[in-house]
Amino acid sequence: MRKLLLIFTLLAVGIINASAQQKKINGSVKDSQTNDALPFATITVVVPGQPVNKFAADDHGNFTVDAPVGATIQASFAGYQPKKVTVADSTTITILLKSSGNLSEVVVIAYGTEKRKDLTGAITSISAKEVSEMPSTNLATALASRSPGLEVHSASTQPGASAVVNVRGLNSITQLEGPLYIVDGVALVGDIRNINPSDIESVEILKDAAAAGIYGSRAAEGVILITTKKPKAGATSVNFEMYTGIQVNNPAYQMLDARNFATLRRSAFQDADPGTFGAPGTDTADRKIFNTYELQSIANGYTNYNWQKAIMHNDAPIENYTLSVSNGTGSNRVYFSGQYQNQEGILVNTGYKKYSGFLRDETQIRPFLKLGGSVNYTHDITSNPSPNEYQQSLTESPLMPIYDASGQPLIVIDKSTGVPTIFNPVTLAQDATNLYTTNRTNANLYLEFTPVKNLMLRSSIGADIYQAEQDTYYPRTTGPGYTPTNGFAEIYNTRATDILWENTATYNFAKGDHEVNLLGGFTFEKHEDFATDMQADQFPTDLLSYKAIGSAGQKLQDNSNYDGWAVRSLFARAVYKYKGRYILNATIRQDGSSRFGPNNKFGVFPTVSGAWRVIDEPWIGYKLKTWLNDFKLRLSYGLVGNQNLPYDAIYTRYDPATYPFNGSSVTSGYSAAGTNGVLGNNSLQWEVQHQLNAGTDIALLDNRIQLSVDVYNKDISSLLMPLPLAPSSGFQTEFVNVAAMNTKGIDVALKITPIKTKDFTWQTSLNWSKYKSVVTKLFPGRDSVNLALRVGLPPSGTYVNYVFNGLYQQGDNFALDPNGKPGDIKIKDVNGDGKITPEDEVVVGSSIPKGWGSFWNYFRYKSVSLTIYSTYEYGQQLNNLTFTDLTYYNALYGNASNVTVQGGNYWTPTNTNTNIPRPNAFGTSLKTLPGGPGQGSSYSIQNASYLKIQHITLGYDFSPTLLNKIKIHSLNIYAQVLNPFLFTGYKGVDPDVAGADAANEIYPRYRTFLLGAKLGL
C-alpha cells in the first residue's frame, strides 16, 4: 500500500509541475535589419513526445502559443533563414530573421542607395566577386554580358585595347558616345580602363529612364555607377592579389605552304595571259613570276618561311599585382591600394603596362559632420602594332627569306630606281614605334552634414583629368619611313578635364505605414578637350626618332583642336512607400547646356515609376510563401536627353583661306564655309528619348530560382542629322533636328541553384537580351539618305551590297558579264533588267545580333571550386573583308600575297565545286562589278554567331582552422585559362571584337593560362 501511495504522489507532483511549466507565449517575427514585421510567418512548435504544431502568424507577424519550458519554436518566412528559439521563463519573445536572399541587399542608385526589394527601375548589380573573376586590362570588358541589356565588345584583341559599350541597343543616328560612367560621384571621360577591378565594391547598370533619368541629358545611352571599396569598421586588414601566366597564339588563319603557294602564283599569272609567261612550271615562266630569292627556295625543294612566327612570341608573359590596406578603427578610416600590371603582347614589341594607386579617406569629424574623399591615379603605356604588320606577315611569300645573310630583316631593292620592292613586316615589328601613354587622375572630395535627424546635406566636387600622348616613328628600314621619306614621325597629344560640382539634400520620413524619401540637388559640370597633332619627315638620323621632331627637314602638319561645354542642372526625386509593398518614385531634372543656342539651352526630363510587392500582400498565404519567395511588378516611364552634338554645331566656323583680291594673286583671309562646309544652326534642340519599361522580379523555392524580366520601348525624336544644302549656299551641310527612331527590346536574367548540400553546391545563371532599332523618320519628304540609312532599317549596322551568286562555270551565259570567264564571281541581277547596276544592291546582312547574353556555372565541393563563364551572340553578320582579302589572290594586294588554306581551294576547270574565284595576278575576276576591282559583294558577309568560353577557373580555399593557426584571414589559390574555346562559323580572328567590317583584325587571337592567389591578413 505504501508503494502504491508513493507512486501516486510522484505522478501527481510531475503532472502539477508540468502544468506549472506550460506557458502562454506571445511572440512576434521581424526582419533582423529593419525590424519590420513579417506577416503570416510560419510558426512550428516542437514538444518532445507530442505532435508537431504548425500554424501562421497574423498579418502583423504576431502569434500566441501554449508551450512548456524547453519546447522549441521555429519561425520561417519566404526569403529568410529559419530560426529556432527555446522556451524559457519569459512569456514574450521576438524572433528576428535574417534574409536568405538578396532582397535586403543595399543597391547603389543615383545620388543614394536603396534596398533591392524596393527598386522601381531596371537596375542590375554586378558584385566585386563577379568583376574579379576574369582578369582584364579594361574594367568594361570584365562587365561583358554580366548584365542583360549590356553589350560590350573589345575594340581589338591587342593588350590594352579599349571597349565599345552599349546599353539597350542604339539610341541615336549620329551622336553615339556610349554610357555615362559615374565613379564615386565623378563623371569619367572616355573609357574606364584606368579603374583597378580589385578596387571595385559594386557596379550598377541603370538601364531605364526611371533609374537613369535623374542624370537627365547625360543618360540617353544608360548610366553605369561604379562604387569603389571603402574602409570597413574594424582593425587593419591587408589584402594581396596576384596572378602570372603566359599567352599562347591561337591562330585564326592557316596560310599556304611554299609548294602550294608556288602553284597558286603560277596559276594566277598564267590565267591572265598564258603566252606571256610560257608553259606553267618551266624555268622560263618561273623566272618571270618569282624573284631571285624565291627561285632559290624553289630550287632547294620549296623552302618554307614562316612569317607569322617571325613577328610573334612563343609564350608572352602576363603578370598583375595588387596590394590593398584598410584601416577602419577610430573616427578616421583609410583604404589604399596599389597595382602593377604588365602584359607583353603576342606580337613582338607590343604590350600594355599599368601603374595605379588609389586612396580613400573618411573622417567623422563630429557625429553630424563627415568629410571624405578619394583619388585614383593611373599611368599606363600601350605599345601598339603597326597598322599593317600582322596582315602583312600573313600575306608574305613563304618562299621569301625573312633575313639576309647578315641576319638582318631582308629588304629587296630595285637596283634601277633604288626603291624597295618588298618591305619586311619584321622591320615594322622590331623597328617602328607606336606608343600610347596616358596619365589619368580621378579625384573626389565631399562633406556630409546632418543638422537634424533624417536630413542630410552633401556637397562634393569631383575631377577627371586625362592626358594622353601617341608617339609614332617609322625609321628608314620600314616602308613608311624609307627613302625619300627618310623617317616619319607623329606626336598626337590629348588633354581633357571634367569638373563636376554637386550639392544635394536628402530627407527621410517614416510614420506608421508611410515612408517618404526626398532628394533635391544642384550640379554644375564643365568639360574641356584640347588636342594637338604634329607630323614630320626628312630626319637626319633615325636615332632620335619622334623625340626630336624639331630636327625634321619637313613639317607635314601642325594642328590643334578644341572642344568644350558646360551643363547646369537642377533635379529632385520623391519616393513614397506604403506598407512597404506599394512604392512610387518620381524624378525631374532640368539641364542647361552650352552646346545649344539661346532659345533651346534648357531641357526638362521627368520620370515616374512604381513597384508593387505582390509577395507582401495579405492574400498571399503562408502556404504559397513556402515556395514563392518574391514577386514584384515594376512599371516606369520617363524622358532623357542627349546633348552629344559637336560643341560648335550652333556656330558657323571660319577657317584660314586665301583668295585673289585687288589684283594680287593670293591674299590671306578667312572662309565662312570652313574646311568641313557646315553651316551653324543656333536653333538646335535636345535629342529626346521617351522610354517605357515594364518588369517583374520572381524568386522561388527558397530563392533557388530567381528570375527578372524587363521589356522596354524607346521612342527617340529630334535626332540630329546633317542636312545636305544646295551648292549655291556655299555650305555642304547643316545640323538639324528632324529624324526619329524606335528601339524596343527585352532583357531576361535567370539564376538557379540546382544543388545545395553541406559539401556540394551548383549555381548557374543565364542572361539573354535582344532589341530591334529602326529609323521612323528622316528628312521631310525623304525616307532615305542612302541604301543603308532609310526608314524601316536600323540607324547603323546594315550591309547593302551586290548579291554574290556563286561562280561562273563553263557553258554559263555571260550576258551580265560579257568579259567574264569561268571561275569569275557571279553577281545576281536582282531587278531582272539584264544588267548589273547599283539598283541591284540590296540589304545583305546586319551586324546587330538577334540576341546575346551569357552562361555562368559555379561548382563547389568543400574547399574546391570550378567556374565556367561563357558569352554568346547569334543572328548577326560581319563584313569580313580581311578574310576575303586573304582567300583571293590578285594584284590588288601585291604579287607576293599568300592566301589561306581555304583560299588554296580555288576554282579550276577540274575543281568547280568551290566558292573561291580563280586566282588572277591582275584582279580581273572581280571586274564584273560596277566601280572596278574591290567593289565587293555579299561574298564577304559571314555569319558571326558564336559561343565563347571566356574563362575556366579552378580554385581552392584553405581551411579557416589552418589559417587561424598562422594568423591569416583567408587564402585562395587558382588556375585559370582565358578564352580557351570559341565555337563559331565566322572565319576571322574573333567575332566578339567590335568593328562591323572586321577592320580591327590587326592582332592575332591567343589563349591565356594563369596561376593566381588572393591573400587576406
Secondary structure in CASP SS format (residue, H / E / C, confidence):
PFRMAT SS
TARGET T0000
AUTHOR 0000-0000-0000
METHOD secondary structure of the structure
MODEL  1
M C 1.00
R H 1.00
K H 1.00
L H 1.00
L H 1.00
L H 1.00
I H 1.00
F H 1.00
T H 1.00
L H 1.00
L H 1.00
A H 1.00
V H 1.00
G H 1.00
I H 1.00
I H 1.00
N H 1.00
A H 1.00
S H 1.00
A H 1.00
Q H 1.00
Q E 1.00
K E 1.00
K E 1.00
I E 1.00
N E 1.00
G E 1.00
S E 1.00
V E 1.00
K E 1.00
D E 1.00
S C 1.00
Q C 1.00
T C 1.00
N C 1.00
D C 1.00
A E 1.00
L C 1.00
P C 1.00
F C 1.00
A C 1.00
T E 1.00
I E 1.00
T E 1.00
V E 1.00
V E 1.00
V C 1.00
P C 1.00
G C 1.00
Q C 1.00
P C 1.00
V C 1.00
N E 1.00
K E 1.00
F E 1.00
A E 1.00
A C 1.00
D C 1.00
D C 1.00
H C 1.00
G C 1.00
N E 1.00
F E 1.00
T E 1.00
V E 1.00
D E 1.00
A E 1.00
P E 1.00
V C 1.00
G C 1.00
A C 1.00
T E 1.00
I E 1.00
Q E 1.00
A E 1.00
S E 1.00
F C 1.00
A C 1.00
G C 1.00
Y E 1.00
Q C 1.00
P C 1.00
K E 1.00
K E 1.00
V E 1.00
T E 1.00
V C 1.00
A C 1.00
D C 1.00
S C 1.00
T C 1.00
T E 1.00
I E 1.00
T E 1.00
I E 1.00
L E 1.00
L E 1.00
K C 1.00
S E 1.00
S C 1.00
G C 1.00
N C 1.00
L C 1.00
S C 1.00
E C 1.00
V E 1.00
V E 1.00
V E 1.00
I E 1.00
A C 1.00
Y C 1.00
G E 1.00
T E 1.00
E E 1.00
K E 1.00
R H 1.00
K H 1.00
D H 1.00
L C 1.00
T C 1.00
G C 1.00
A C 1.00
I E 1.00
T E 1.00
S E 1.00
I E 1.00
S E 1.00
A H 1.00
K H 1.00
E H 1.00
V H 1.00
S H 1.00
E C 1.00
M C 1.00
P C 1.00
S C 1.00
T C 1.00
N C 1.00
L H 1.00
A H 1.00
T H 1.00
A H 1.00
L C 1.00
A C 1.00
S C 1.00
R C 1.00
S C 1.00
P C 1.00
G C 1.00
L E 1.00
E E 1.00
V E 1.00
H E 1.00
S E 1.00
A C 1.00
S C 1.00
T C 1.00
Q C 1.00
P C 1.00
G C 1.00
A C 1.00
S C 1.00
A E 1.00
V E 1.00
V E 1.00
N E 1.00
V E 1.00
R C 1.00
G C 1.00
L C 1.00
N C 1.00
S C 1.00
I C 1.00
T C 1.00
Q C 1.00
L C 1.00
E C 1.00
G C 1.00
P C 1.00
L E 1.00
Y E 1.00
I E 1.00
V E 1.00
D C 1.00
G C 1.00
V E 1.00
A E 1.00
L C 1.00
V C 1.00
G C 1.00
D C 1.00
I C 1.00
R C 1.00
N C 1.00
I C 1.00
N C 1.00
P H 1.00
S H 1.00
D H 1.00
I E 1.00
E E 1.00
S E 1.00
V E 1.00
E E 1.00
I E 1.00
L E 1.00
K C 1.00
D C 1.00
A H 1.00
A H 1.00
A H 1.00
A H 1.00
G H 1.00
I H 1.00
Y H 1.00
G H 1.00
S H 1.00
R H 1.00
A C 1.00
A C 1.00
E C 1.00
G C 1.00
V E 1.00
I E 1.00
L E 1.00
I E 1.00
T E 1.00
T E 1.00
K C 1.00
K C 1.00
P C 1.00
K C 1.00
A C 1.00
G E 1.00
A E 1.00
T E 1.00
S E 1.00
V E 1.00
N E 1.00
F E 1.00
E E 1.00
M E 1.00
Y E 1.00
T E 1.00
G E 1.00
I E 1.00
Q E 1.00
V E 1.00
N E 1.00
N C 1.00
P C 1.00
A C 1.00
Y C 1.00
Q C 1.00
M E 1.00
L C 1.00
D C 1.00
A H 1.00
R H 1.00
N H 1.00
F H 1.00
A H 1.00
T H 1.00
L H 1.00
R H 1.00
R H 1.00
S H 1.00
A H 1.00
F H 1.00
Q H 1.00
D H 1.00
A H 1.00
D C 1.00
P H 1.00
G H 1.00
T H 1.00
F H 1.00
G C 1.00
A C 1.00
P C 1.00
G C 1.00
T C 1.00
D H 1.00
T H 1.00
A H 1.00
D H 1.00
R H 1.00
K H 1.00
I H 1.00
F C 1.00
N C 1.00
T H 1.00
Y H 1.00
E H 1.00
L H 1.00
Q H 1.00
S H 1.00
I H 1.00
A H 1.00
N C 1.00
G C 1.00
Y C 1.00
T C 1.00
N C 1.00
Y C 1.00
N C 1.00
W H 1.00
Q H 1.00
K H 1.00
A H 1.00
I C 1.00
M E 1.00
H C 1.00
N C 1.00
D C 1.00
A E 1.00
P E 1.00
I E 1.00
E E 1.00
N E 1.00
Y E 1.00
T E 1.00
L E 1.00
S E 1.00
V E 1.00
S E 1.00
N E 1.00
G E 1.00
T C 1.00
G C 1.00
S C 1.00
N E 1.00
R E 1.00
V E 1.00
Y E 1.00
F E 1.00
S E 1.00
G E 1.00
Q E 1.00
Y E 1.00
Q E 1.00
N E 1.00
Q E 1.00
E E 1.00
G C 1.00
I C 1.00
L E 1.00
V C 1.00
N C 1.00
T C 1.00
G E 1.00
Y E 1.00
K E 1.00
K E 1.00
Y E 1.00
S E 1.00
G E 1.00
F E 1.00
L E 1.00
R E 1.00
D E 1.00
E E 1.00
T E 1.00
Q E 1.00
I E 1.00
R E 1.00
P C 1.00
F C 1.00
L E 1.00
K E 1.00
L E 1.00
G E 1.00
G E 1.00
S E 1.00
V E 1.00
N E 1.00
Y E 1.00
T E 1.00
H E 1.00
D E 1.00
I E 1.00
T E 1.00
S E 1.00
N C 1.00
P C 1.00
S C 1.00
P C 1.00
N C 1.00
E H 1.00
Y H 1.00
Q H 1.00
Q H 1.00
S H 1.00
L H 1.00
T H 1.00
E C 1.00
S C 1.00
P C 1.00
L C 1.00
M C 1.00
P C 1.00
I C 1.00
Y E 1.00
D C 1.00
A C 1.00
S C 1.00
G C 1.00
Q C 1.00
P E 1.00
L C 1.00
I C 1.00
V E 1.00
I E 1.00
D C 1.00
K C 1.00
S C 1.00
T C 1.00
G C 1.00
V C 1.00
P E 1.00
T E 1.00
I E 1.00
F C 1.00
N C 1.00
P H 1.00
V H 1.00
T H 1.00
L H 1.00
A H 1.00
Q H 1.00
D H 1.00
A C 1.00
T E 1.00
N E 1.00
L E 1.00
Y E 1.00
T E 1.00
T E 1.00
N E 1.00
R E 1.00
T E 1.00
N E 1.00
A E 1.00
N E 1.00
L E 1.00
Y E 1.00
L E 1.00
E E 1.00
F E 1.00
T C 1.00
P C 1.00
V C 1.00
K C 1.00
N C 1.00
L E 1.00
M E 1.00
L E 1.00
R E 1.00
S E 1.00
S E 1.00
I E 1.00
G E 1.00
A E 1.00
D E 1.00
I E 1.00
Y E 1.00
Q E 1.00
A E 1.00
E E 1.00
Q E 1.00
D E 1.00
T E 1.00
Y E 1.00
Y E 1.00
P C 1.00
R C 1.00
T C 1.00
T C 1.00
G C 1.00
P C 1.00
G C 1.00
Y C 1.00
T C 1.00
P C 1.00
T C 1.00
N C 1.00
G C 1.00
F E 1.00
A E 1.00
E E 1.00
I E 1.00
Y E 1.00
N E 1.00
T E 1.00
R E 1.00
A E 1.00
T E 1.00
D E 1.00
I E 1.00
L E 1.00
W E 1.00
E E 1.00
N E 1.00
T E 1.00
A E 1.00
T E 1.00
Y E 1.00
N E 1.00
F E 1.00
A E 1.00
K E 1.00
G C 1.00
D C 1.00
H E 1.00
E E 1.00
V E 1.00
N E 1.00
L E 1.00
L E 1.00
G E 1.00
G E 1.00
F E 1.00
T E 1.00
F E 1.00
E E 1.00
K E 1.00
H E 1.00
E E 1.00
D E 1.00
F E 1.00
A E 1.00
T E 1.00
D E 1.00
M E 1.00
Q E 1.00
A E 1.00
D E 1.00
Q C 1.00
F C 1.00
P C 1.00
T C 1.00
D C 1.00
L C 1.00
L C 1.00
S H 1.00
Y H 1.00
K H 1.00
A H 1.00
I H 1.00
G H 1.00
S H 1.00
A C 1.00
G C 1.00
Q E 1.00
K E 1.00
L E 1.00
Q E 1.00
D E 1.00
N E 1.00
S E 1.00
N E 1.00
Y E 1.00
D E 1.00
G E 1.00
W E 1.00
A E 1.00
V E 1.00
R E 1.00
S E 1.00
L E 1.00
F E 1.00
A E 1.00
R E 1.00
A E 1.00
V E 1.00
Y E 1.00
K E 1.00
Y E 1.00
K C 1.00
G C 1.00
R C 1.00
Y E 1.00
I E 1.00
L E 1.00
N E 1.00
A E 1.00
T E 1.00
I E 1.00
R E 1.00
Q E 1.00
D E 1.00
G E 1.00
S E 1.00
S C 1.00
R C 1.00
F C 1.00
G C 1.00
P C 1.00
N C 1.00
N C 1.00
K C 1.00
F E 1.00
G E 1.00
V E 1.00
F E 1.00
P E 1.00
T E 1.00
V E 1.00
S E 1.00
G E 1.00
A E 1.00
W E 1.00
R E 1.00
V H 1.00
I H 1.00
D H 1.00
E C 1.00
P C 1.00
W C 1.00
I C 1.00
G C 1.00
Y H 1.00
K H 1.00
L H 1.00
K H 1.00
T C 1.00
W C 1.00
L E 1.00
N E 1.00
D E 1.00
F E 1.00
K E 1.00
L E 1.00
R E 1.00
L E 1.00
S E 1.00
Y E 1.00
G E 1.00
L E 1.00
V E 1.00
G E 1.00
N E 1.00
Q C 1.00
N C 1.00
L C 1.00
P C 1.00
Y C 1.00
D C 1.00
A C 1.00
I C 1.00
Y C 1.00
T C 1.00
R C 1.00
Y C 1.00
D E 1.00
P E 1.00
A E 1.00
T E 1.00
Y E 1.00
P E 1.00
F E 1.00
N C 1.00
G C 1.00
S E 1.00
S E 1.00
V E 1.00
T E 1.00
S E 1.00
G E 1.00
Y E 1.00
S E 1.00
A C 1.00
A C 1.00
G C 1.00
T C 1.00
N C 1.00
G C 1.00
V E 1.00
L E 1.00
G C 1.00
N C 1.00
N C 1.00
S C 1.00
L C 1.00
Q C 1.00
W C 1.00
E E 1.00
V E 1.00
Q E 1.00
H E 1.00
Q E 1.00
L E 1.00
N E 1.00
A E 1.00
G E 1.00
T E 1.00
D E 1.00
I E 1.00
A E 1.00
L E 1.00
L C 1.00
D C 1.00
N C 1.00
R C 1.00
I E 1.00
Q E 1.00
L E 1.00
S E 1.00
V E 1.00
D E 1.00
V E 1.00
Y E 1.00
N E 1.00
K E 1.00
D E 1.00
I E 1.00
S E 1.00
S E 1.00
L E 1.00
L E 1.00
M E 1.00
P E 1.00
L E 1.00
P E 1.00
L C 1.00
A C 1.00
P H 1.00
S H 1.00
S H 1.00
G C 1.00
F C 1.00
Q C 1.00
T E 1.00
E E 1.00
F E 1.00
V E 1.00
N E 1.00
V E 1.00
A E 1.00
A E 1.00
M E 1.00
N E 1.00
T E 1.00
K E 1.00
G E 1.00
I E 1.00
D E 1.00
V E 1.00
A E 1.00
L E 1.00
K E 1.00
I E 1.00
T E 1.00
P E 1.00
I E 1.00
K E 1.00
T C 1.00
K C 1.00
D C 1.00
F E 1.00
T E 1.00
W E 1.00
Q E 1.00
T E 1.00
S E 1.00
L E 1.00
N E 1.00
W E 1.00
S E 1.00
K E 1.00
Y E 1.00
K E 1.00
S E 1.00
V E 1.00
V E 1.00
T E 1.00
K E 1.00
L C 1.00
F C 1.00
P C 1.00
G C 1.00
R C 1.00
D C 1.00
S E 1.00
V C 1.00
N C 1.00
L C 1.00
A C 1.00
L C 1.00
R E 1.00
V C 1.00
G C 1.00
L C 1.00
P C 1.00
P C 1.00
S C 1.00
G C 1.00
T E 1.00
Y E 1.00
V E 1.00
N E 1.00
Y C 1.00
V C 1.00
F E 1.00
N E 1.00
G E 1.00
L E 1.00
Y C 1.00
Q C 1.00
Q C 1.00
G C 1.00
D C 1.00
N C 1.00
F C 1.00
A C 1.00
L C 1.00
D C 1.00
P C 1.00
N C 1.00
G C 1.00
K C 1.00
P C 1.00
G C 1.00
D C 1.00
I E 1.00
K E 1.00
I E 1.00
K C 1.00
D C 1.00
V C 1.00
N C 1.00
G C 1.00
D C 1.00
G C 1.00
K C 1.00
I C 1.00
T C 1.00
P H 1.00
E H 1.00
D H 1.00
E C 1.00
V E 1.00
V E 1.00
V E 1.00
G E 1.00
S E 1.00
S C 1.00
I C 1.00
P C 1.00
K C 1.00
G E 1.00
W E 1.00
G E 1.00
S E 1.00
F E 1.00
W E 1.00
N E 1.00
Y E 1.00
F E 1.00
R E 1.00
Y E 1.00
K C 1.00
S C 1.00
V E 1.00
S E 1.00
L E 1.00
T E 1.00
I E 1.00
Y E 1.00
S E 1.00
T E 1.00
Y E 1.00
E E 1.00
Y E 1.00
G C 1.00
Q C 1.00
Q E 1.00
L E 1.00
N E 1.00
N C 1.00
L H 1.00
T H 1.00
F H 1.00
T H 1.00
D H 1.00
L H 1.00
T H 1.00
Y C 1.00
Y C 1.00
N C 1.00
A H 1.00
L H 1.00
Y H 1.00
G C 1.00
N C 1.00
A C 1.00
S C 1.00
N C 1.00
V C 1.00
T E 1.00
V C 1.00
Q H 1.00
G H 1.00
G H 1.00
N C 1.00
Y E 1.00
W C 1.00
T E 1.00
P C 1.00
T C 1.00
N E 1.00
T C 1.00
N C 1.00
T C 1.00
N C 1.00
I E 1.00
P C 1.00
R C 1.00
P C 1.00
N C 1.00
A C 1.00
F C 1.00
G C 1.00
T H 1.00
S H 1.00
L H 1.00
K C 1.00
T C 1.00
L C 1.00
P C 1.00
G C 1.00
G C 1.00
P C 1.00
G C 1.00
Q C 1.00
G C 1.00
S C 1.00
S H 1.00
Y H 1.00
S H 1.00
I E 1.00
Q E 1.00
N E 1.00
A C 1.00
S C 1.00
Y E 1.00
L E 1.00
K E 1.00
I E 1.00
Q E 1.00
H E 1.00
I E 1.00
T E 1.00
L E 1.00
G E 1.00
Y E 1.00
D E 1.00
F C 1.00
S C 1.00
P H 1.00
T H 1.00
L H 1.00
L H 1.00
N H 1.00
K H 1.00
I C 1.00
K C 1.00
I C 1.00
H C 1.00
S E 1.00
L E 1.00
N E 1.00
I E 1.00
Y E 1.00
A E 1.00
Q E 1.00
V E 1.00
L E 1.00
N E 1.00
P E 1.00
F E 1.00
L E 1.00
F E 1.00
T E 1.00
G C 1.00
Y C 1.00
K C 1.00
G C 1.00
V C 1.00
D C 1.00
P C 1.00
D C 1.00
V E 1.00
A C 1.00
G C 1.00
A C 1.00
D C 1.00
A C 1.00
A C 1.00
N C 1.00
E C 1.00
I C 1.00
Y C 1.00
P C 1.00
R C 1.00
Y E 1.00
R E 1.00
T E 1.00
F E 1.00
L E 1.00
L E 1.00
G E 1.00
A E 1.00
K E 1.00
L E 1.00
G E 1.00
L C 1.00
END
